[in-house]
């Protein structure tokens, strides 16, 4: 992903095979999973080679429209201001993922291209304080520029949860961002984070506590339901229900504070 940034594939979603695009920007440390347009002759995305605030700009091969990854919307042509159909993605280490889903199929590095896979192409960029390309808000020093943060936007409200601020154990935070009651779960040692809406379709607002050593189960609520890392109830009276995905993902702090410069930091 550091070298190609986009993988177009087909996933079985709700029993239907659908096109999806996994996209990752190594310069902003942000990963997304979008559904493709099932009505399009070509539902795939490509890398434009352009950047906006150091972040990946893609194009869809059906219309040639450009899409800003971190803004998660079309920015020109016939798709301007359109929002992609987004799916939950969990960014973590291979070791943690295999604990949760040991039968996972791994993307091959036999791509037909000659690339030094396994070698990061940007040197010390992941850890140093440098920015390779100009951004509009480079001086928000509340966190180290490359701090990995789990951020969420709700209307005009924006908030981040630094991955390093989660404890080594699975952590659960019941919180409110803007008008939404949310639950953030993560672990600094297991290296993951996710945020869900904790108000259900029946208007029940749940409060969660952490579950340890039962991956992929990470939390439970006062009704006795246990929920996995994708926000799916795997046991209890709500088994099979899924918490609503939020407009949230992990990125470097400099990128999040550039795109959403009113962001607060969870303390």
C-alpha positions as CSV (number, residue, x, y, z in Angstrom):
1,X,0.0,0.0,0.0
2,X,3.0,2.4,0.6
3,X,3.9,1.9,-3.1
4,X,0.5,1.6,-4.9
5,X,-1.9,3.3,-2.4
6,X,-5.1,1.8,-3.9
7,X,-6.3,-1.8,-4.2
8,X,-9.5,-2.4,-6.1
9,X,-11.2,-5.7,-5.2
10,X,-14.6,-7.3,-4.7
11,X,-16.0,-8.2,-1.3
12,X,-19.1,-10.2,-0.3
13,X,-21.2,-7.6,1.6
14,X,-24.6,-8.6,3.0
15,X,-24.5,-11.7,0.7
16,X,-23.8,-9.6,-2.5
17,X,-20.5,-9.4,-4.2
18,X,-19.7,-5.7,-4.5
19,X,-16.7,-3.7,-5.8
20,X,-14.6,-1.9,-3.2
21,X,-11.5,0.3,-3.1
22,X,-9.0,0.2,-0.2
23,X,-7.0,3.4,-0.3
24,X,-4.1,4.4,1.8
25,X,-2.1,7.6,1.8
26,X,1.5,7.1,3.2
27,X,2.0,10.8,3.5
28,X,-0.9,11.4,5.9
29,X,-1.1,7.9,7.3
30,X,-4.8,7.5,6.5
31,X,-6.6,4.4,5.3
32,X,-10.2,4.1,3.9
33,X,-12.5,1.5,2.5
34,X,-15.1,2.7,0.0
35,X,-17.7,0.8,-2.0
36,X,-17.5,1.2,-5.7
37,X,-20.5,2.2,-7.9
38,X,-22.3,-1.0,-8.8
39,X,-24.0,0.7,-11.7
40,X,-20.7,1.9,-13.2
41,X,-19.1,0.0,-16.1
42,X,-15.7,0.6,-14.3
43,X,-16.2,1.1,-10.6
44,X,-12.5,1.2,-9.8
45,X,-10.3,4.1,-8.5
46,X,-6.8,5.1,-9.5
47,X,-4.0,7.3,-8.1
48,X,-3.9,10.7,-9.7
49,X,-0.4,11.6,-8.6
50,X,-1.8,14.9,-7.2
51,X,-2.0,15.9,-3.6
52,X,-4.1,18.3,-1.5
53,X,-2.6,19.2,1.8
54,X,-0.2,16.3,1.3
55,X,-3.1,13.9,1.0
56,X,-3.9,11.5,-1.8
57,X,-6.2,12.6,-4.6
58,X,-7.8,9.7,-6.4
59,X,-9.8,9.6,-9.6
60,X,-12.7,7.2,-10.5
61,X,-12.2,5.5,-13.8
62,X,-15.9,5.8,-14.7
63,X,-16.0,9.6,-14.9
64,X,-12.5,10.8,-14.3
65,X,-13.6,12.9,-11.4
66,X,-11.1,13.6,-8.6
67,X,-11.7,12.6,-5.0
68,X,-10.0,13.9,-1.8
69,X,-9.3,10.9,0.4
70,X,-9.4,12.7,3.8
71,X,-12.3,14.9,2.9
72,X,-14.0,11.7,1.6
73,X,-15.7,13.4,-1.3
74,X,-15.5,14.2,-4.9
75,X,-13.8,17.6,-5.6
76,X,-14.4,18.2,-9.3
77,X,-16.3,17.2,-12.4
78,X,-19.6,15.3,-12.3
79,X,-18.8,13.8,-8.8
80,X,-18.1,17.1,-7.1
81,X,-19.3,17.1,-3.5
82,X,-20.5,13.5,-3.7
83,X,-19.7,11.3,-0.7
84,X,-18.5,7.7,-1.2
85,X,-20.3,4.8,0.5
86,X,-17.9,4.2,3.3
87,X,-17.2,0.9,5.1
88,X,-15.5,0.3,8.5
89,X,-11.8,-0.3,8.3
90,X,-9.5,-1.3,11.1
91,X,-5.9,-0.4,11.0
92,X,-3.6,-2.5,13.2
93,X,-0.6,-4.7,13.1
94,X,-0.5,-8.0,11.4
95,X,0.0,-9.8,14.7
96,X,-3.1,-8.2,16.3
97,X,-5.1,-8.9,13.2
98,X,-4.1,-12.6,13.1
99,X,-5.2,-12.9,16.8
100,X,-8.7,-11.7,15.7
101,X,-9.0,-13.3,12.3
102,X,-6.4,-16.1,11.9
103,X,-7.9,-17.4,8.6
104,X,-7.4,-14.0,6.8
105,X,-6.2,-14.0,3.2
106,X,-3.2,-11.7,2.8
107,X,-2.6,-9.4,-0.2
108,X,0.2,-10.9,-2.3
109,X,3.3,-8.9,-3.3
110,X,3.3,-10.6,-6.6
111,X,1.7,-7.6,-8.3
112,X,3.5,-7.7,-11.7
113,X,5.4,-4.6,-10.7
114,X,9.0,-4.4,-9.6
115,X,9.0,-2.6,-6.3
116,X,11.0,-3.1,-3.1
117,X,8.0,-4.1,-1.0
118,X,8.8,-4.1,2.7
119,X,11.0,-1.0,2.3
120,X,9.3,2.2,3.3
121,X,9.8,4.7,0.4
122,X,9.9,7.9,2.5
123,X,12.9,7.3,4.9
124,X,12.3,8.6,8.4
125,X,9.1,10.4,7.5
126,X,6.9,8.2,9.8
127,X,8.7,9.4,12.9
128,X,10.5,12.7,12.2
129,X,8.9,16.1,12.5
130,X,9.3,17.0,8.8
131,X,6.6,17.6,6.2
132,X,7.5,16.8,2.6
133,X,4.8,19.0,0.9
134,X,3.2,22.2,1.9
135,X,0.0,22.1,4.0
136,X,-2.3,25.0,5.0
137,X,-1.9,24.6,8.8
138,X,1.6,23.3,9.5
139,X,2.1,24.8,13.0
140,X,-0.4,23.1,15.3
141,X,2.1,21.7,17.8
142,X,-0.3,20.4,20.4
143,X,0.9,16.9,19.4
144,X,3.9,15.7,17.4
145,X,3.2,16.0,13.7
146,X,3.4,12.2,13.2
147,X,1.3,11.2,16.2
148,X,-1.2,8.7,15.0
149,X,-4.7,9.9,16.0
150,X,-8.1,8.4,15.7
151,X,-10.2,11.3,14.6
152,X,-13.9,11.8,14.2
153,X,-16.1,14.6,12.6
154,X,-19.7,15.2,13.5
155,X,-21.0,18.2,11.7
156,X,-18.7,21.1,12.6
157,X,-17.3,19.3,15.6
158,X,-14.0,17.4,15.3
159,X,-12.1,15.4,17.9
160,X,-9.1,13.1,18.1
161,X,-8.0,10.3,20.3
162,X,-4.2,9.7,20.1
163,X,-3.5,6.0,19.7
164,X,-0.7,6.3,22.2
165,X,-3.1,7.6,24.8
166,X,-5.0,4.4,25.0
167,X,-3.7,2.0,27.6
168,X,-1.9,-1.2,26.7
169,X,-5.1,-3.1,27.5
170,X,-8.2,-2.6,25.5
171,X,-9.7,0.8,26.4
172,X,-13.2,2.0,26.0
173,X,-14.3,5.7,26.1
174,X,-18.0,6.7,26.2
175,X,-18.0,10.2,24.9
176,X,-20.0,12.9,23.1
177,X,-18.8,14.7,20.0
178,X,-21.0,17.4,18.7
179,X,-24.5,16.0,18.7
180,X,-23.5,12.4,18.7
181,X,-23.0,10.0,21.6
182,X,-20.0,7.9,20.6
183,X,-17.8,5.1,21.9
184,X,-14.1,5.0,21.1
185,X,-12.2,1.8,21.7
186,X,-8.5,1.1,21.2
187,X,-5.2,-0.2,22.6
188,X,-1.7,1.3,22.3
189,X,-0.1,-2.1,22.5
190,X,-2.5,-3.9,20.1
191,X,-2.3,-0.8,18.0
192,X,-5.9,-0.3,16.9
193,X,-8.7,2.2,17.3
194,X,-12.3,2.6,16.2
195,X,-15.3,4.9,17.0
196,X,-19.0,4.0,16.7
197,X,-22.3,5.8,17.3
198,X,-23.6,4.3,20.6
199,X,-27.1,5.4,20.0
200,X,-29.1,2.6,18.3
201,X,-31.9,2.8,15.8
202,X,-34.4,2.3,18.6
203,X,-33.0,5.4,20.3
204,X,-31.3,3.4,23.1
205,X,-28.0,4.9,24.1
206,X,-25.6,2.3,25.4
207,X,-22.7,2.6,27.8
208,X,-19.7,0.3,27.2
209,X,-16.9,-1.2,29.2
210,X,-13.8,-2.9,27.9
211,X,-13.4,-6.7,27.5
212,X,-9.8,-8.0,27.8
213,X,-8.2,-11.0,26.1
214,X,-11.1,-12.0,24.0
215,X,-10.2,-10.5,20.6
216,X,-12.0,-9.7,18.3
217,X,-14.5,-8.9,21.2
218,X,-13.4,-5.6,22.7
219,X,-16.4,-4.3,24.7
220,X,-19.7,-5.0,26.4
221,X,-22.7,-3.0,27.5
222,X,-25.1,-2.8,30.4
223,X,-27.6,-5.1,28.6
224,X,-25.1,-8.0,28.5
225,X,-24.2,-7.7,24.8
226,X,-20.6,-8.2,23.7
227,X,-19.3,-6.3,20.7
228,X,-16.4,-6.9,18.3
229,X,-13.9,-4.5,16.9
230,X,-16.2,-3.8,13.9
231,X,-19.1,-2.9,16.2
232,X,-21.0,-6.1,15.7
233,X,-22.9,-7.7,18.7
234,X,-21.6,-11.3,18.8
235,X,-23.5,-12.3,22.0
236,X,-26.4,-11.1,24.1
237,X,-29.9,-10.0,23.3
238,X,-28.7,-7.8,20.4
239,X,-26.6,-10.5,18.7
240,X,-26.2,-9.6,15.0
241,X,-26.9,-5.9,15.4
242,X,-24.2,-3.5,14.3
243,X,-23.3,-0.1,15.7
244,X,-23.5,2.7,13.2
245,X,-20.2,3.6,11.5
246,X,-19.0,7.2,12.1
247,X,-17.0,9.6,10.0
248,X,-13.8,8.5,11.6
249,X,-10.4,7.1,10.7
250,X,-6.7,7.2,11.8
251,X,-4.3,9.7,10.4
252,X,-1.2,11.7,11.4
253,X,-1.9,14.6,13.6
254,X,-0.5,17.2,11.2
255,X,-2.9,16.0,8.5
256,X,-5.9,15.9,10.8
257,X,-5.2,19.3,12.2
258,X,-4.7,20.7,8.7
259,X,-8.0,19.4,7.3
260,X,-10.0,19.9,10.5
261,X,-8.2,22.8,12.3
262,X,-10.8,23.1,15.0
263,X,-10.2,19.6,16.3
264,X,-10.1,19.1,20.1
265,X,-7.9,16.4,21.7
266,X,-9.4,13.9,24.1
267,X,-7.7,14.3,27.5
